[in-house]
Amino acid sequence: MTDIFTPEQRSHIMQQIKGKDTKPEMIVRKYLFSKGFRFRVNVKRLPGKPDIALRKYRTAIFIHGCFWHGHEDCKLASHPQTNKEFWEAKIARNKARDIATREKLKAMGWNTMIIWECQLSKVSIRQQTLESIVQILDDTFLKLNQPKKKVVLYQQSETSYSQAAESSSYGNEIANID
Ligand SMILES: [Zn+2]
């Protein structure tokens, strides 16, 4: 059987299978945890089941495989020449789903952060990637906590929201949208 992946993709996949801790999501989780961030993983209650969800930052992080999610201009994302149409269609569907997920999260007041696996697997840029995740989270937190008129509007109807939200741990976040 012909391998559907290029040798580069194949060796990348094999590397990931070897050690759980070298998986891209583990790299991000460990880094964020070491920086004091607390989060949930594989959150089923949110659209797209984010790999990492930070409620306080209202941010969902997805660590995307470059091949499956069609990372543009990326070596790891090149289509196999066999069954080209099949793969192109499949990856196009995944990309459409990713866009829909982002829209759903946005409607709930959540930000979406996409981290590509190549931004983590290349050791030369990994640190920079991790640092920029923290930077974006910090900026988001500041933005969320800026005093603005909308906060007043929210507080007026807080009672009814909090009652409705009691059954769901994300209820507060969902109700707390603009
Ligand atoms: Zn990539």
Backbone and ligand atoms as CSV (ligand in chain L), in Angstrom:
chain,resi,resn,atom,element,x,y,z
A,1,MET,N,N,0.829,-1.215,0.000
A,1,MET,CA,C,0.000,0.000,0.000
A,1,MET,C,C,0.861,1.261,0.000
A,2,THR,N,N,0.453,2.216,-0.768
A,2,THR,CA,C,1.208,3.475,-0.775
A,2,THR,C,C,0.844,4.303,0.451
A,3,ASP,N,N,1.849,4.923,0.969
A,3,ASP,CA,C,1.640,5.803,2.119
A,3,ASP,C,C,0.967,7.079,1.626
A,4,ILE,N,N,-0.105,7.482,2.291
A,4,ILE,CA,C,-0.797,8.698,1.852
A,4,ILE,C,C,-0.026,9.959,2.257
A,5,PHE,N,N,0.893,9.787,3.188
A,5,PHE,CA,C,1.643,10.948,3.658
A,5,PHE,C,C,3.009,11.045,2.971
A,6,THR,N,N,3.499,12.244,2.868
A,6,THR,CA,C,4.864,12.435,2.374
A,6,THR,C,C,5.819,11.947,3.467
A,7,PRO,N,N,7.073,11.638,3.092
A,7,PRO,CA,C,8.018,11.172,4.132
A,7,PRO,C,C,8.138,12.151,5.289
A,8,GLU,N,N,8.078,13.427,4.972
A,8,GLU,CA,C,8.191,14.444,6.028
A,8,GLU,C,C,7.009,14.375,7.003
A,9,GLN,N,N,5.812,14.240,6.431
A,9,GLN,CA,C,4.617,14.125,7.275
A,9,GLN,C,C,4.666,12.849,8.101
A,10,ARG,N,N,5.090,11.767,7.437
A,10,ARG,CA,C,5.133,10.475,8.121
A,10,ARG,C,C,6.077,10.522,9.320
A,11,SER,N,N,7.252,11.076,9.133
A,11,SER,CA,C,8.199,11.088,10.251
A,11,SER,C,C,7.678,11.989,11.371
A,12,HIS,N,N,6.960,13.025,10.979
A,12,HIS,CA,C,6.357,13.919,11.970
A,12,HIS,C,C,5.301,13.166,12.801
A,13,ILE,N,N,4.479,12.395,12.115
A,13,ILE,CA,C,3.430,11.617,12.789
A,13,ILE,C,C,4.060,10.581,13.724
A,14,MET,N,N,5.081,9.905,13.229
A,14,MET,CA,C,5.721,8.873,14.048
A,14,MET,C,C,6.357,9.477,15.294
A,15,GLN,N,N,6.921,10.643,15.131
A,15,GLN,CA,C,7.525,11.330,16.284
A,15,GLN,C,C,6.489,11.603,17.368
A,16,GLN,N,N,5.292,11.969,16.898
A,16,GLN,CA,C,4.248,12.308,17.863
A,16,GLN,C,C,3.703,11.093,18.583
A,17,ILE,N,N,3.683,9.958,17.881
A,17,ILE,CA,C,3.160,8.742,18.492
A,17,ILE,C,C,4.091,8.274,19.609
A,18,LYS,N,N,5.383,8.491,19.413
A,18,LYS,CA,C,6.389,8.023,20.376
A,18,LYS,C,C,6.125,8.487,21.798
A,19,GLY,N,N,5.977,9.773,21.984
A,19,GLY,CA,C,5.853,10.263,23.360
A,19,GLY,C,C,4.647,11.142,23.533
A,20,LYS,N,N,3.824,10.814,24.509
A,20,LYS,CA,C,2.617,11.587,24.778
A,20,LYS,C,C,2.964,13.052,25.069
A,21,ASP,N,N,4.027,13.243,25.833
A,21,ASP,CA,C,4.385,14.589,26.271
A,21,ASP,C,C,4.923,15.466,25.147
A,22,THR,N,N,5.266,14.867,24.025
A,22,THR,CA,C,5.772,15.683,22.926
A,22,THR,C,C,4.637,16.103,21.990
A,23,LYS,N,N,3.444,15.624,22.270
A,23,LYS,CA,C,2.322,16.026,21.432
A,23,LYS,C,C,2.119,17.538,21.544
A,24,PRO,N,N,1.770,18.180,20.445
A,24,PRO,CA,C,1.649,19.647,20.481
A,24,PRO,C,C,0.751,20.167,21.599
A,25,GLU,N,N,-0.396,19.508,21.845
A,25,GLU,CA,C,-1.263,20.041,22.903
A,25,GLU,C,C,-0.604,19.965,24.269
A,26,MET,N,N,0.204,18.929,24.469
A,26,MET,CA,C,0.872,18.800,25.770
A,26,MET,C,C,1.894,19.913,25.980
A,27,ILE,N,N,2.548,20.301,24.906
A,27,ILE,CA,C,3.532,21.391,24.997
A,27,ILE,C,C,2.835,22.670,25.462
A,28,VAL,N,N,1.685,22.944,24.865
A,28,VAL,CA,C,0.958,24.172,25.218
A,28,VAL,C,C,0.411,24.085,26.635
A,29,ARG,N,N,-0.191,22.947,26.958
A,29,ARG,CA,C,-0.751,22.771,28.305
A,29,ARG,C,C,0.302,22.964,29.379
A,30,LYS,N,N,1.432,22.300,29.210
A,30,LYS,CA,C,2.489,22.364,30.221
A,30,LYS,C,C,3.002,23.787,30.389
A,31,TYR,N,N,3.176,24.459,29.251
A,31,TYR,CA,C,3.702,25.822,29.306
A,31,TYR,C,C,2.720,26.742,30.034
A,32,LEU,N,N,1.455,26.672,29.628
A,32,LEU,CA,C,0.453,27.555,30.250
A,32,LEU,C,C,0.344,27.275,31.743
A,33,PHE,N,N,0.356,25.990,32.092
A,33,PHE,CA,C,0.254,25.615,33.502
A,33,PHE,C,C,1.443,26.192,34.285
A,34,SER,N,N,2.626,26.082,33.708
A,34,SER,CA,C,3.832,26.578,34.385
A,34,SER,C,C,3.796,28.092,34.552
A,35,LYS,N,N,3.018,28.765,33.697
A,35,LYS,CA,C,2.903,30.222,33.798
A,35,LYS,C,C,1.728,30.630,34.697
A,36,GLY,N,N,1.099,29.653,35.317
A,36,GLY,CA,C,0.042,29.962,36.275
A,36,GLY,C,C,-1.372,29.994,35.698
A,37,PHE,N,N,-1.514,29.660,34.426
A,37,PHE,CA,C,-2.850,29.640,33.829
A,37,PHE,C,C,-3.571,28.361,34.241
A,38,ARG,N,N,-4.855,28.485,34.480
A,38,ARG,CA,C,-5.657,27.308,34.781
A,38,ARG,C,C,-6.730,27.182,33.710
A,39,PHE,N,N,-7.001,25.961,33.313
A,39,PHE,CA,C,-7.851,25.767,32.132
A,39,PHE,C,C,-8.477,24.379,32.152
A,40,ARG,N,N,-9.381,24.176,31.220
A,40,ARG,CA,C,-9.946,22.849,31.017
A,40,ARG,C,C,-9.492,22.330,29.666
A,41,VAL,N,N,-9.459,21.024,29.540
A,41,VAL,CA,C,-9.036,20.460,28.251
A,41,VAL,C,C,-10.172,19.664,27.614
A,42,ASN,N,N,-10.162,19.610,26.296
A,42,ASN,CA,C,-11.167,18.891,25.501
A,42,ASN,C,C,-12.590,19.174,25.993
A,43,VAL,N,N,-12.937,20.457,25.974
A,43,VAL,CA,C,-14.187,20.889,26.600
A,43,VAL,C,C,-15.390,20.625,25.695
A,44,LYS,N,N,-16.157,19.624,26.067
A,44,LYS,CA,C,-17.285,19.203,25.239
A,44,LYS,C,C,-18.429,20.209,25.224
A,45,ARG,N,N,-18.527,21.017,26.274
A,45,ARG,CA,C,-19.637,21.970,26.351
A,45,ARG,C,C,-19.496,23.127,25.386
A,46,LEU,N,N,-18.309,23.324,24.869
A,46,LEU,CA,C,-18.104,24.440,23.942
A,46,LEU,C,C,-18.042,23.935,22.503
A,47,PRO,N,N,-18.478,24.768,21.544
A,47,PRO,CA,C,-18.439,24.350,20.139
A,47,PRO,C,C,-17.036,23.923,19.713
A,48,GLY,N,N,-16.976,22.859,18.965
A,48,GLY,CA,C,-15.703,22.393,18.433
A,48,GLY,C,C,-14.830,21.639,19.423
A,49,LYS,N,N,-15.323,21.491,20.670
A,49,LYS,CA,C,-14.571,20.804,21.731
A,49,LYS,C,C,-13.118,21.302,21.788
A,50,PRO,N,N,-12.927,22.539,22.242
A,50,PRO,CA,C,-11.567,23.116,22.240
A,50,PRO,C,C,-10.561,22.263,23.013
A,51,ASP,N,N,-9.334,22.243,22.516
A,51,ASP,CA,C,-8.271,21.498,23.200
A,51,ASP,C,C,-8.009,22.094,24.573
A,52,ILE,N,N,-8.071,23.411,24.632
A,52,ILE,CA,C,-7.840,24.123,25.893
A,52,ILE,C,C,-8.856,25.266,25.976
A,53,ALA,N,N,-9.528,25.384,27.106
A,53,ALA,CA,C,-10.468,26.498,27.273
A,53,ALA,C,C,-10.140,27.245,28.552
A,54,LEU,N,N,-9.981,28.561,28.417
A,54,LEU,CA,C,-9.681,29.399,29.583
A,54,LEU,C,C,-10.857,30.330,29.815
A,55,ARG,N,N,-11.651,29.986,30.809
A,55,ARG,CA,C,-12.883,30.719,31.074
A,55,ARG,C,C,-12.622,32.179,31.423
A,56,LYS,N,N,-11.624,32.373,32.280
A,56,LYS,CA,C,-11.302,33.718,32.747
A,56,LYS,C,C,-10.893,34.630,31.589
A,57,TYR,N,N,-10.356,34.039,30.564
A,57,TYR,CA,C,-9.873,34.788,29.399
A,57,TYR,C,C,-10.842,34.655,28.228
A,58,ARG,N,N,-11.917,33.950,28.477
A,58,ARG,CA,C,-12.931,33.679,27.461
A,58,ARG,C,C,-12.294,33.294,26.114
A,59,THR,N,N,-11.344,32.405,26.218
A,59,THR,CA,C,-10.580,32.023,25.031
A,59,THR,C,C,-10.541,30.502,24.877
A,60,ALA,N,N,-10.835,30.069,23.660
A,60,ALA,CA,C,-10.736,28.646,23.317
A,60,ALA,C,C,-9.528,28.467,22.409
A,61,ILE,N,N,-8.654,27.549,22.800
A,61,ILE,CA,C,-7.451,27.297,21.998
A,61,ILE,C,C,-7.586,25.959,21.283
A,62,PHE,N,N,-7.345,26.009,19.987
A,62,PHE,CA,C,-7.326,24.783,19.191
A,62,PHE,C,C,-5.914,24.571,18.668
A,63,ILE,N,N,-5.379,23.392,18.886
A,63,ILE,CA,C,-4.079,23.067,18.313
A,63,ILE,C,C,-4.360,22.207,17.089
A,64,HIS,N,N,-4.136,22.797,15.930
A,64,HIS,CA,C,-4.537,22.163,14.676
A,64,HIS,C,C,-3.405,21.407,14.004
A,65,GLY,N,N,-3.703,20.219,13.576
A,65,GLY,CA,C,-2.785,19.479,12.721
A,65,GLY,C,C,-2.764,20.153,11.353
A,66,CYS,N,N,-1.558,20.443,10.856
A,66,CYS,CA,C,-1.442,21.220,9.610
A,66,CYS,C,C,-2.078,20.484,8.431
A,67,PHE,N,N,-1.944,19.184,8.417
A,67,PHE,CA,C,-2.498,18.420,7.301
A,67,PHE,C,C,-4.022,18.414,7.340
A,68,TRP,N,N,-4.605,18.022,8.447
A,68,TRP,CA,C,-6.054,17.847,8.550
A,68,TRP,C,C,-6.824,19.154,8.477
A,69,HIS,N,N,-6.195,20.218,8.908
A,69,HIS,CA,C,-6.903,21.491,8.919
A,69,HIS,C,C,-6.431,22.433,7.812
A,70,GLY,N,N,-5.593,21.913,6.931
A,70,GLY,CA,C,-5.208,22.656,5.735
A,70,GLY,C,C,-4.451,23.949,5.989
A,71,HIS,N,N,-3.350,23.846,6.743
A,71,HIS,CA,C,-2.523,25.029,6.991
A,71,HIS,C,C,-1.910,25.504,5.671
A,72,GLU,N,N,-2.218,26.759,5.297
A,72,GLU,CA,C,-1.743,27.256,4.003
A,72,GLU,C,C,-0.237,27.513,3.998
A,73,ASP,N,N,0.376,27.239,2.856
A,73,ASP,CA,C,1.818,27.423,2.656
A,73,ASP,C,C,2.654,26.694,3.704
A,74,CYS,N,N,2.203,25.519,4.101
A,74,CYS,CA,C,2.931,24.771,5.120
A,74,CYS,C,C,3.332,23.417,4.539
A,75,LYS,N,N,4.578,23.038,4.772
A,75,LYS,CA,C,5.098,21.769,4.239
A,75,LYS,C,C,4.329,20.565,4.756
A,76,LEU,N,N,3.924,20.644,5.999
A,76,LEU,CA,C,3.222,19.501,6.604
A,76,LEU,C,C,1.808,19.342,6.039
A,77,ALA,N,N,1.342,20.339,5.311
A,77,ALA,CA,C,-0.046,20.316,4.853
A,77,ALA,C,C,-0.209,19.894,3.392
A,78,SER,N,N,0.888,19.612,2.713
A,78,SER,CA,C,0.760,19.306,1.278
A,78,SER,C,C,-0.071,18.040,1.046
A,79,HIS,N,N,-0.920,18.115,0.046
A,79,HIS,CA,C,-1.826,16.986,-0.250
A,79,HIS,C,C,-1.073,15.828,-0.876
A,80,PRO,N,N,-1.441,14.612,-0.510
A,80,PRO,CA,C,-0.871,13.460,-1.208
A,80,PRO,C,C,-1.355,13.481,-2.665
A,81,GLN,N,N,-0.534,13.006,-3.584
A,81,GLN,CA,C,-0.927,13.030,-4.994
A,81,GLN,C,C,-1.966,11.949,-5.307
A,82,THR,N,N,-1.968,10.880,-4.528
A,82,THR,CA,C,-2.976,9.839,-4.707
A,82,THR,C,C,-4.301,10.340,-4.122
A,83,ASN,N,N,-5.392,10.088,-4.830
A,83,ASN,CA,C,-6.721,10.529,-4.366
A,83,ASN,C,C,-6.758,12.008,-4.004
A,84,LYS,N,N,-6.126,12.782,-4.822
A,84,LYS,CA,C,-5.993,14.215,-4.531
A,84,LYS,C,C,-7.353,14.870,-4.234
A,85,GLU,N,N,-8.326,14.553,-5.088
A,85,GLU,CA,C,-9.649,15.170,-4.923
A,85,GLU,C,C,-10.301,14.798,-3.602
A,86,PHE,N,N,-10.134,13.535,-3.238
A,86,PHE,CA,C,-10.701,13.062,-1.974
A,86,PHE,C,C,-10.134,13.865,-0.801
A,87,TRP,N,N,-8.831,14.005,-0.778
A,87,TRP,CA,C,-8.195,14.723,0.335
A,87,TRP,C,C,-8.545,16.194,0.328
A,88,GLU,N,N,-8.573,16.754,-0.858
A,88,GLU,CA,C,-8.906,18.172,-0.940
A,88,GLU,C,C,-10.310,18.433,-0.404
A,89,ALA,N,N,-11.241,17.552,-0.769
A,89,ALA,CA,C,-12.627,17.720,-0.315
A,89,ALA,C,C,-12.708,17.558,1.202
A,90,LYS,N,N,-11.995,16.568,1.699
A,90,LYS,CA,C,-12.038,16.291,3.132
A,90,LYS,C,C,-11.474,17.469,3.930
A,91,ILE,N,N,-10.357,17.974,3.475
A,91,ILE,CA,C,-9.715,19.072,4.192
A,91,ILE,C,C,-10.544,20.356,4.063
A,92,ALA,N,N,-11.170,20.531,2.910
A,92,ALA,CA,C,-12.054,21.706,2.741
A,92,ALA,C,C,-13.221,21.640,3.724
A,93,ARG,N,N,-13.737,20.447,3.950
A,93,ARG,CA,C,-14.833,20.285,4.928
A,93,ARG,C,C,-14.343,20.630,6.334
A,94,ASN,N,N,-13.162,20.153,6.669
A,94,ASN,CA,C,-12.609,20.462,7.994
A,94,ASN,C,C,-12.437,21.965,8.174
A,95,LYS,N,N,-11.955,22.610,7.131
A,95,LYS,CA,C,-11.736,24.066,7.229
A,95,LYS,C,C,-13.067,24.806,7.406
A,96,ALA,N,N,-14.081,24.351,6.674
A,96,ALA,CA,C,-15.406,24.987,6.790
A,96,ALA,C,C,-15.941,24.800,8.206
A,97,ARG,N,N,-15.726,23.610,8.762
A,97,ARG,CA,C,-16.183,23.340,10.125
A,97,ARG,C,C,-15.444,24.236,11.124
A,98,ASP,N,N,-14.151,24.432,10.901
A,98,ASP,CA,C,-13.366,25.293,11.794
A,98,ASP,C,C,-13.901,26.727,11.794
A,99,ILE,N,N,-14.283,27.187,10.609
A,99,ILE,CA,C,-14.825,28.554,10.508
A,99,ILE,C,C,-16.162,28.639,11.255
A,100,ALA,N,N,-17.004,27.618,11.066
A,100,ALA,CA,C,-18.309,27.599,11.738
A,100,ALA,C,C,-18.136,27.564,13.254
A,101,THR,N,N,-17.162,26.800,13.713
A,101,THR,CA,C,-16.890,26.708,15.150
A,101,THR,C,C,-16.493,28.069,15.713
A,102,ARG,N,N,-15.629,28.751,14.974
A,102,ARG,CA,C,-15.182,30.061,15.429
A,102,ARG,C,C,-16.362,31.043,15.524
A,103,GLU,N,N,-17.256,30.961,14.542
A,103,GLU,CA,C,-18.435,31.835,14.546
A,103,GLU,C,C,-19.327,31.557,15.759
A,104,LYS,N,N,-19.521,30.279,16.048
A,104,LYS,CA,C,-20.357,29.900,17.198
A,104,LYS,C,C,-19.751,30.414,18.502
A,105,LEU,N,N,-18.445,30.246,18.630
A,105,LEU,CA,C,-17.772,30.712,19.843
A,105,LEU,C,C,-17.866,32.233,19.961
A,106,LYS,N,N,-17.705,32.889,18.841
A,106,LYS,CA,C,-17.772,34.351,18.812
A,106,LYS,C,C,-19.155,34.824,19.283
A,107,ALA,N,N,-20.174,34.134,18.827
A,107,ALA,CA,C,-21.544,34.495,19.214
A,107,ALA,C,C,-21.759,34.312,20.715
A,108,MET,N,N,-20.950,33.464,21.328
A,108,MET,CA,C,-21.049,33.233,22.770
A,108,MET,C,C,-20.106,34.149,23.554
A,109,GLY,N,N,-19.407,35.020,22.843
A,109,GLY,CA,C,-18.481,35.931,23.504
A,109,GLY,C,C,-17.112,35.346,23.758
A,110,TRP,N,N,-16.794,34.273,23.056
A,110,TRP,CA,C,-15.488,33.630,23.234
A,110,TRP,C,C,-14.566,33.931,22.063
A,111,ASN,N,N,-13.288,34.085,22.383
A,111,ASN,CA,C,-12.273,34.235,21.341
A,111,ASN,C,C,-11.737,32.866,20.962
A,112,THR,N,N,-11.325,32.761,19.722
A,112,THR,CA,C,-10.724,31.508,19.260
A,112,THR,C,C,-9.259,31.756,18.923
A,113,MET,N,N,-8.406,30.882,19.425
A,113,MET,CA,C,-6.990,30.972,19.086
A,113,MET,C,C,-6.583,29.670,18.397
A,114,ILE,N,N,-6.030,29.796,17.210
A,114,ILE,CA,C,-5.582,28.606,16.483
A,114,ILE,C,C,-4.060,28.533,16.548
A,115,ILE,N,N,-3.558,27.416,17.035
A,115,ILE,CA,C,-2.115,27.192,17.036
A,115,ILE,C,C,-1.846,26.023,16.079
A,116,TRP,N,N,-0.974,26.243,15.128
A,116,TRP,CA,C,-0.652,25.173,14.172
A,116,TRP,C,C,0.456,24.306,14.732
A,117,GLU,N,N,0.365,23.010,14.444
A,117,GLU,CA,C,1.359,22.095,15.006
A,117,GLU,C,C,2.786,22.435,14.565
A,118,CYS,N,N,2.937,22.979,13.348
A,118,CYS,CA,C,4.295,23.309,12.896
A,118,CYS,C,C,4.894,24.462,13.706
A,119,GLN,N,N,4.028,25.261,14.327
A,119,GLN,CA,C,4.525,26.368,15.156
A,119,GLN,C,C,5.068,25.850,16.483
A,120,LEU,N,N,4.748,24.588,16.775
A,120,LEU,CA,C,5.212,23.977,18.019
A,120,LEU,C,C,6.259,22.908,17.766
A,121,SER,N,N,6.125,22.203,16.636
A,121,SER,CA,C,7.058,21.101,16.398
A,121,SER,C,C,8.431,21.614,15.969
A,122,LYS,N,N,8.478,22.764,15.326
A,122,LYS,CA,C,9.783,23.356,14.984
A,122,LYS,C,C,10.351,23.987,16.237
A,123,VAL,N,N,11.432,23.397,16.727
A,123,VAL,CA,C,11.987,23.850,18.004
A,123,VAL,C,C,12.413,25.318,17.932
A,124,SER,N,N,12.867,25.739,16.747
A,124,SER,CA,C,13.373,27.107,16.606
A,124,SER,C,C,12.299,28.170,16.854
A,125,ILE,N,N,11.037,27.838,16.609
A,125,ILE,CA,C,10.004,28.869,16.807
A,125,ILE,C,C,9.033,28.537,17.941
A,126,ARG,N,N,9.257,27.390,18.583
A,126,ARG,CA,C,8.311,26.953,19.627
A,126,ARG,C,C,8.169,27.976,20.750
A,127,GLN,N,N,9.303,28.430,21.270
A,127,GLN,CA,C,9.278,29.357,22.406
A,127,GLN,C,C,8.529,30.637,22.060
A,128,GLN,N,N,8.788,31.114,20.849
A,128,GLN,CA,C,8.130,32.326,20.369
A,128,GLN,C,C,6.609,32.108,20.293
A,129,THR,N,N,6.210,30.951,19.819
A,129,THR,CA,C,4.787,30.622,19.732
A,129,THR,C,C,4.153,30.637,21.120
A,130,LEU,N,N,4.824,29.971,22.059
A,130,LEU,CA,C,4.278,29.878,23.415
A,130,LEU,C,C,4.176,31.257,24.063
A,131,GLU,N,N,5.208,32.056,23.856
A,131,GLU,CA,C,5.194,33.395,24.449
A,131,GLU,C,C,4.079,34.252,23.851
A,132,SER,N,N,3.852,34.068,22.550
A,132,SER,CA,C,2.790,34.894,21.961
A,132,SER,C,C,1.402,34.437,22.412
A,133,ILE,N,N,1.251,33.176,22.760
A,133,ILE,CA,C,-0.041,32.723,23.309
A,133,ILE,C,C,-0.317,33.475,24.620
A,134,VAL,N,N,0.692,33.527,25.466
A,134,VAL,CA,C,0.547,34.211,26.753
A,134,VAL,C,C,0.268,35.699,26.547
A,135,GLN,N,N,0.972,36.287,25.592
A,135,GLN,CA,C,0.781,37.703,25.276
A,135,GLN,C,C,-0.670,37.989,24.859
A,136,ILE,N,N,-1.185,37.133,23.987
A,136,ILE,CA,C,-2.562,37.322,23.502
A,136,ILE,C,C,-3.556,37.146,24.653
A,137,LEU,N,N,-3.305,36.159,25.507
A,137,LEU,CA,C,-4.200,35.939,26.647
A,137,LEU,C,C,-4.201,37.151,27.576
A,138,ASP,N,N,-3.011,37.682,27.843
A,138,ASP,CA,C,-2.918,38.854,28.716
A,138,ASP,C,C,-3.657,40.050,28.112
A,139,ASP,N,N,-3.479,40.251,26.813
A,139,ASP,CA,C,-4.175,41.355,26.132
A,139,ASP,C,C,-5.685,41.164,26.197
A,140,THR,N,N,-6.117,39.932,25.988
A,140,THR,CA,C,-7.546,39.624,26.027
A,140,THR,C,C,-8.112,39.918,27.408
A,141,PHE,N,N,-7.360,39.522,28.427
A,141,PHE,CA,C,-7.814,39.736,29.800
A,141,PHE,C,C,-7.993,41.223,30.081
A,142,LEU,N,N,-7.034,42.019,29.638
A,142,LEU,CA,C,-7.122,43.467,29.839
A,142,LEU,C,C,-8.347,44.039,29.132
A,143,LYS,N,N,-8.564,43.591,27.909
A,143,LYS,CA,C,-9.700,44.069,27.134
A,143,LYS,C,C,-11.019,43.709,27.810
A,144,LEU,N,N,-11.100,42.486,28.286
A,144,LEU,CA,C,-12.325,42.011,28.937
A,144,LEU,C,C,-12.624,42.795,30.207
A,145,ASN,N,N,-11.577,43.252,30.865
A,145,ASN,CA,C,-11.771,43.892,32.159
A,145,ASN,C,C,-11.700,45.409,32.122
A,146,GLN,N,N,-11.700,45.946,30.902
A,146,GLN,CA,C,-11.769,47.390,30.767
A,146,GLN,C,C,-13.155,47.855,31.194
A,147,PRO,N,N,-13.205,48.898,32.029
A,147,PRO,CA,C,-14.536,49.376,32.404
A,147,PRO,C,C,-15.243,49.972,31.192
A,148,LYS,N,N,-16.468,49.616,30.985
A,148,LYS,CA,C,-17.242,50.197,29.883
A,148,LYS,C,C,-18.727,50.166,30.237
A,149,LYS,N,N,-19.499,50.921,29.490
A,149,LYS,CA,C,-20.922,51.062,29.795
A,149,LYS,C,C,-21.653,49.730,29.828
A,150,LYS,N,N,-21.244,48.840,28.942
A,150,LYS,CA,C,-21.924,47.557,28.831
A,150,LYS,C,C,-21.929,46.780,30.149
A,151,VAL,N,N,-20.887,47.001,30.944
A,151,VAL,CA,C,-20.786,46.291,32.220
A,151,VAL,C,C,-21.978,46.641,33.106
A,152,VAL,N,N,-22.348,47.913,33.069
A,152,VAL,CA,C,-23.487,48.380,33.868
A,152,VAL,C,C,-24.767,47.660,33.425
A,153,LEU,N,N,-24.948,47.584,32.131
A,153,LEU,CA,C,-26.135,46.909,31.599
A,153,LEU,C,C,-26.193,45.465,32.072
A,154,TYR,N,N,-25.051,44.839,32.062
A,154,TYR,CA,C,-24.976,43.441,32.469
A,154,TYR,C,C,-25.348,43.274,33.941
A,155,GLN,N,N,-24.819,44.171,34.760
A,155,GLN,CA,C,-25.057,44.040,36.197
A,155,GLN,C,C,-26.539,44.169,36.553
A,156,GLN,N,N,-27.250,44.993,35.777
A,156,GLN,CA,C,-28.666,45.185,36.061
A,156,GLN,C,C,-29.469,43.884,35.934
A,157,SER,N,N,-29.040,43.057,35.015
A,157,SER,CA,C,-29.816,41.835,34.799
A,157,SER,C,C,-29.075,40.598,35.308
A,158,GLU,N,N,-28.130,40.845,36.183
A,158,GLU,CA,C,-27.265,39.758,36.653
A,158,GLU,C,C,-28.064,38.644,37.351
A,159,THR,N,N,-29.037,39.024,38.153
A,159,THR,CA,C,-29.777,38.030,38.927
A,159,THR,C,C,-30.400,36.962,38.033
A,160,SER,N,N,-31.093,37.425,37.007
A,160,SER,CA,C,-31.765,36.446,36.161
A,160,SER,C,C,-30.765,35.565,35.412
A,161,TYR,N,N,-29.634,36.172,35.042
A,161,TYR,CA,C,-28.616,35.369,34.353
A,161,TYR,C,C,-28.038,34.296,35.250
A,162,SER,N,N,-27.681,34.694,36.479
A,162,SER,CA,C,-26.982,33.736,37.323
A,162,SER,C,C,-27.893,32.569,37.700
A,163,GLN,N,N,-29.176,32.843,37.815
A,163,GLN,CA,C,-30.093,31.740,38.113
A,163,GLN,C,C,-30.145,30.754,36.955
A,164,ALA,N,N,-30.178,31.311,35.770
A,164,ALA,CA,C,-30.252,30.457,34.585
A,164,ALA,C,C,-28.964,29.679,34.386
A,165,ALA,N,N,-27.887,30.210,34.902
A,165,ALA,CA,C,-26.583,29.636,34.596
A,165,ALA,C,C,-26.120,28.601,35.612
A,166,GLU,N,N,-26.857,28.451,36.687
A,166,GLU,CA,C,-26.381,27.590,37.763
A,166,GLU,C,C,-26.057,26.157,37.350
A,167,SER,N,N,-26.803,25.637,36.428
A,167,SER,CA,C,-26.618,24.231,36.086
A,167,SER,C,C,-25.395,23.975,35.209
A,168,SER,N,N,-24.864,25.033,34.623
A,168,SER,CA,C,-23.741,24.812,33.714
A,168,SER,C,C,-22.534,25.615,34.156
A,169,SER,N,N,-21.398,24.989,34.168
A,169,SER,CA,C,-20.204,25.706,34.606
A,169,SER,C,C,-19.822,26.797,33.613
A,170,TYR,N,N,-20.295,26.682,32.371
A,170,TYR,CA,C,-19.988,27.727,31.404
A,170,TYR,C,C,-21.128,28.724,31.269
A,171,GLY,N,N,-22.178,28.474,32.015
A,171,GLY,CA,C,-23.353,29.323,31.882
A,171,GLY,C,C,-23.065,30.793,32.081
A,172,ASN,N,N,-22.226,31.086,33.069
A,172,ASN,CA,C,-21.922,32.482,33.335
A,172,ASN,C,C,-21.244,33.139,32.150
A,173,GLU,N,N,-20.347,32.400,31.561
A,173,GLU,CA,C,-19.622,32.960,30.422
A,173,GLU,C,C,-20.585,33.182,29.261
A,174,ILE,N,N,-21.453,32.229,29.064
A,174,ILE,CA,C,-22.360,32.310,27.934
A,174,ILE,C,C,-23.331,33.480,28.109
A,175,ALA,N,N,-23.785,33.647,29.356
A,175,ALA,CA,C,-24.756,34.708,29.616
A,175,ALA,C,C,-24.080,36.081,29.599
A,176,ASN,N,N,-22.792,36.068,29.816
A,176,ASN,CA,C,-22.050,37.292,30.055
A,176,ASN,C,C,-21.586,37.980,28.768
A,177,ILE,N,N,-22.307,37.740,27.683
A,177,ILE,CA,C,-21.844,38.275,26.404
A,177,ILE,C,C,-22.397,39.671,26.133
A,178,ASP,N,N,-21.757,40.329,25.187
A,178,ASP,CA,C,-22.189,41.670,24.798
A,178,ASP,C,C,-23.570,41.608,24.153
L,1,ZN,ZN,ZN,1.793,24.201,9.469
